[in-house]
């Protein structure tokens, strides 16, 4: 009989259970808090994804576009993973006059690339490999049209950072691909303005230094210890080239150290998991960045998702192996020539999406703080023995030191003990050089400058191999983000 409208529903009558029938399974109710948590989490995830996509889509329109791949032919074969050519230029048009004076940016820009890096994101999005290309690297351009004069140029030697001034992003990409045989998938160009804004939005980036850093050219003045660098000071840190005798190679190490700190700050502060913080950082970068037409919303989100899995230990940094320092080129000047064999193996590893930090057997070389490739040396023969200066110069050069290759005779020919004379500002380099000359005496000479002097004495027997990188880092001297970041 149906229940009349408005009457309370009658409880359903239970049918008697037949004798001997099994009891039905008891249904356990899920706790209400668990259901609420799952529901809330689902809403948050969906909302974050929606907001993230909407935010990036709206910012995509703010990116200034370039076409670095226009009419490019005979490009390298694509490998696994994603290769981004990250180029830092010296553009400063949008920096205030006050900040230009404060951070020593008053000079006219050369419209060159201050920094060139290949950033390789692995296919599984769990590893980032960053390879720095020294700005003074010897390079041979492909044939191209000068972007300023419109004149057709045949291939000619340059320093790699000059490719941008002659042919813009396109010639830069073509030159890098020709030299590395690595296919560049995307191009990102960052100037001083976007760099400073990004660092400030992150509330600074932590770095640490064992020695005081002072550079009168950029105004950098950091005591030893831990620091959180804001935009302008961070720019001084990554631009400094006159901190010690390491020049451009030392600067690249600091840039890698800073990038490791940037990754640490981004991943540890929840920036990439917070849609609004992600928007702020992205807006700071994209407001003054230039990118290829294919680098858009989907690529930004892919990169963001990949970085969520990154940690300092899953990012690795290295510099192209140098075969010859001070390689003189007519009309170009002193350049850095890559080691063709080691560089070839490095870029093959990128193409094959392999980690760069491959372990290898320990070397007998003595560990030192400053790599021999960063130390400039003038050799003098302090004995009557003919040819000793040439022998010492050649042995040091073979070990990697940047000798002048023109040894001289010392005014005093009675030196019994080999002496390493150095400016106190380059004391770490002097210790590394002395380690390669067993039994040598260290002698401080104030005002000597960046070039160290070796006066060979009658006690000279051999040059010992030294190295600054950890043997566990493989032949490319790779360091990971947790090694170059602050402890």
Residue pairs with C-beta under 8 A, 6 or more apart in sequence:
3 9
3 10
48 273
48 275
51 275
51 276
52 275
52 278
52 301
52 304
53 297
53 301
55 275
55 276
55 278
55 279
55 282
56 279
56 282
56 297
56 300
56 301
56 304
57 297
59 279
59 282
59 283
59 286
60 286
60 296
60 297
60 300
62 283
62 286
62 287
63 286
63 289
63 290
63 291
63 295
63 296
64 288
64 289
64 290
64 291
65 290
65 291
65 292
65 293
66 168
66 169
66 187
66 189
66 290
66 291
66 292
67 169
67 170
67 292
67 293
68 85
68 168
68 169
68 170
68 172
68 173
68 184
68 187
68 292
69 170
69 173
69 184
69 187
69 292
70 170
72 170
72 173
72 174
75 177
75 183
76 177
76 180
76 181
76 182
76 183
76 351
77 183
77 351
78 183
78 185
79 182
79 183
79 350
79 351
79 352
79 353
80 122
80 123
80 352
80 353
81 120
81 121
81 122
81 123
81 350
81 353
82 120
82 121
82 185
82 186
82 302
83 118
83 119
83 120
83 121
83 182
83 183
83 184
83 185
83 186
83 350
84 118
84 119
84 120
84 121
84 184
84 185
84 186
84 187
84 188
85 116
85 117
85 118
85 119
85 172
85 173
85 176
85 184
85 186
85 187
85 188
86 115
86 116
86 117
86 118
86 119
86 188
86 190
87 113
87 115
87 116
87 117
87 164
87 169
87 172
87 187
87 188
87 189
87 190
88 113
88 114
88 115
88 116
88 189
88 190
88 191
88 195
89 109
89 111
89 112
89 113
89 114
89 164
89 189
89 190
89 191
89 192
90 109
90 110
90 111
90 112
90 114
90 191
90 192
91 109
91 111
91 191
91 192
91 193
92 100
92 105
92 109
92 191
92 192
92 193
93 193
94 193
94 288
95 105
95 192
95 193
95 196
99 105
99 196
99 232
100 106
102 219
102 232
103 218
103 219
103 232
103 233
103 235
103 236
104 217
104 218
104 219
104 236
105 192
110 165
111 164
111 165
112 135
112 161
112 162
112 164
112 165
113 135
113 160
113 161
113 163
113 164
113 172
114 135
114 161
114 239
115 132
115 135
115 238
115 255
116 132
116 133
116 135
116 160
116 161
116 172
116 176
117 130
117 131
117 132
117 133
117 255
118 130
118 131
118 133
118 176
118 180
118 182
118 184
118 350
119 128
119 129
119 130
120 128
120 129
120 130
120 131
120 350
120 353
121 127
121 128
121 303
121 306
122 128
122 129
122 353
123 353
125 302
125 305
125 306
125 309
126 306
126 309
126 310
126 314
127 314
127 315
127 316
127 355
128 263
128 306
128 310
128 314
128 315
128 316
129 315
129 316
129 318
129 350
129 355
129 356
130 256
130 259
130 315
130 316
130 317
130 318
131 318
131 319
131 320
131 346
131 347
131 350
131 356
132 252
132 255
132 256
132 317
132 318
132 319
132 320
133 160
133 176
133 319
133 320
134 160
134 248
134 249
134 252
134 319
134 320
134 322
134 336
135 159
135 160
135 161
135 248
136 159
136 160
136 161
136 248
136 334
136 335
136 336
137 159
137 160
137 179
137 320
137 335
137 336
137 337
137 338
138 157
138 159
138 160
138 327
138 329
138 332
138 335
138 336
138 337
138 338
139 157
139 158
139 159
139 160
139 163
139 175
139 179
140 155
140 156
140 157
140 158
140 175
140 178
140 179
141 153
141 155
141 156
141 157
141 158
141 163
141 166
141 167
141 171
141 174
141 175
142 155
142 171
142 174
142 175
142 178
143 152
143 153
143 154
143 155
144 152
144 153
144 166
144 167
144 170
144 171
144 174
145 151
145 152
145 153
145 167
146 152
146 153
146 166
146 167
147 166
147 167
147 168
147 171
148 166
153 166
157 329
157 331
157 332
158 166
158 332
159 332
159 333
159 335
160 175
160 176
160 179
163 171
163 172
163 175
164 171
164 172
167 174
169 187
169 189
169 290
173 184
173 187
176 182
176 184
177 183
177 184
179 338
180 343
180 347
180 350
181 347
181 351
182 347
182 350
182 351
183 351
185 294
186 291
186 292
186 294
186 295
186 299
187 290
187 291
187 292
187 295
188 289
188 290
188 291
188 295
189 289
189 290
189 291
190 285
190 288
190 289
191 288
191 289
192 235
193 288
194 284
194 285
194 287
194 288
194 289
195 231
195 234
195 235
195 238
196 231
196 232
196 234
196 235
197 231
197 284
197 285
197 287
197 288
198 231
198 281
198 284
198 285
199 205
199 229
199 230
199 231
199 234
199 235
199 262
200 230
200 231
200 284
201 280
201 281
201 284
202 262
202 265
202 266
202 269
202 271
202 281
203 228
203 269
204 228
204 229
204 230
204 234
204 265
205 228
205 229
205 234
205 258
205 261
205 262
205 265
206 226
206 227
206 228
206 229
206 261
206 264
206 265
206 485
206 486
207 226
207 227
207 229
207 237
207 257
207 258
207 261
207 485
207 486
208 225
208 226
208 227
208 485
208 486
208 487
209 222
209 224
209 225
209 227
210 224
211 224
211 428
212 222
212 223
212 224
213 220
213 221
213 222
213 237
213 240
213 243
214 220
214 221
214 222
214 243
215 221
215 236
215 240
215 241
215 242
215 243
216 242
217 240
217 241
217 242
218 235
218 236
218 239
218 240
218 242
219 236
220 233
220 236
220 237
220 240
220 243
222 237
226 486
229 237
229 258
234 258
237 254
237 258
238 251
238 254
238 255
238 258
239 251
240 251
240 254
241 247
241 248
241 250
241 251
243 250
243 251
243 254
244 250
244 370
244 374
244 425
244 426
244 428
244 429
244 450
245 374
245 375
245 376
245 426
245 429
245 450
245 451
245 452
246 253
246 370
246 374
246 429
247 374
248 336
249 319
249 322
249 371
249 373
249 374
250 374
252 319
253 319
253 484
256 317
256 319
256 479
256 484
257 484
257 485
259 315
259 317
260 312
260 315
260 317
260 480
260 481
260 482
260 484
260 485
261 485
261 486
263 307
263 310
263 312
263 315
263 481
264 312
264 481
264 485
265 271
266 272
266 281
266 307
267 307
267 308
267 310
267 311
267 312
269 277
270 277
271 277
271 278
271 281
272 278
272 304
272 307
272 308
273 308
278 304
282 300
311 481
311 482
312 480
312 481
312 482
312 485
313 480
313 481
313 482
314 480
314 481
315 480
315 481
316 355
316 356
316 357
316 478
316 479
316 480
316 481
317 478
317 479
317 480
317 481
317 484
318 346
318 356
318 476
318 477
318 478
318 479
319 477
320 338
320 343
320 346
321 338
321 339
321 342
321 343
321 346
321 475
321 476
321 477
322 336
322 337
322 338
322 339
322 373
323 337
323 338
323 339
323 340
323 342
323 343
324 336
324 337
325 336
325 373
325 402
326 334
326 335
326 402
327 334
327 335
327 336
327 337
328 334
328 335
329 335
342 475
342 476
345 475
345 476
346 356
346 476
349 355
349 356
350 356
356 474
356 476
356 478
357 472
357 473
357 474
357 476
357 478
357 479
357 480
358 474
358 475
359 472
359 474
360 471
360 472
360 474
360 475
361 471
362 471
363 465
363 467
363 471
364 465
365 464
365 465
365 466
365 467
366 435
366 436
366 464
366 465
366 466
366 467
367 466
367 467
367 468
368 431
368 432
368 435
368 436
368 466
368 467
368 468
369 428
369 431
369 432
369 468
370 428
370 429
370 431
370 432
370 468
371 400
371 432
371 467
371 468
371 469
371 477
372 396
372 399
372 400
372 401
372 402
372 432
372 433
372 436
372 466
372 467
372 468
373 400
373 401
373 402
374 402
374 429
375 401
375 402
375 429
375 432
375 433
375 452
376 401
376 402
376 403
376 404
376 450
376 451
376 452
377 393
377 396
377 401
377 402
377 403
377 404
377 433
377 451
377 452
377 453
377 454
378 403
378 404
378 407
378 408
378 451
378 452
378 453
378 454
379 389
379 392
379 393
379 396
379 403
379 404
379 407
379 408
379 453
379 454
379 456
380 389
380 407
380 408
380 409
380 410
380 453
380 454
380 455
380 456
381 388
381 389
381 392
381 407
381 408
381 409
381 410
381 413
381 456
382 410
382 412
382 413
382 414
382 415
382 418
382 419
382 455
382 456
382 457
383 413
383 414
383 415
383 456
383 457
383 458
384 413
385 458
388 456
388 460
389 407
389 408
389 409
389 456
390 407
392 407
392 454
392 456
392 460
392 463
393 403
393 404
393 405
393 406
393 407
395 462
395 463
396 403
396 436
396 454
396 463
397 403
397 405
398 463
399 436
399 463
399 464
399 465
399 466
401 433
401 436
404 451
410 455
415 455
415 456
415 457
415 458
416 457
416 458
416 459
417 439
417 440
417 441
417 457
417 459
418 437
418 439
418 440
418 441
418 454
418 455
418 456
418 457
418 459
418 460
419 440
419 441
419 442
419 443
419 453
419 454
419 455
419 457
420 430
420 433
420 434
420 437
420 440
420 441
420 442
420 443
420 452
420 453
420 454
421 443
421 444
421 445
421 448
421 452
421 453
421 454
421 455
422 429
422 430
422 433
422 442
422 443
422 444
422 445
422 448
422 452
422 453
423 444
423 445
423 446
423 447
423 448
423 449
423 450
424 444
424 446
426 450
426 452
427 444
429 452
430 442
430 452
431 442
432 466
432 468
433 452
433 454
434 440
434 442
435 464
435 466
436 463
436 464
436 465
436 466
437 454
437 460
437 463
437 464
438 461
438 462
438 464
439 459
439 461
440 454
445 453
468 477
469 477
469 479
470 479
470 483
473 479
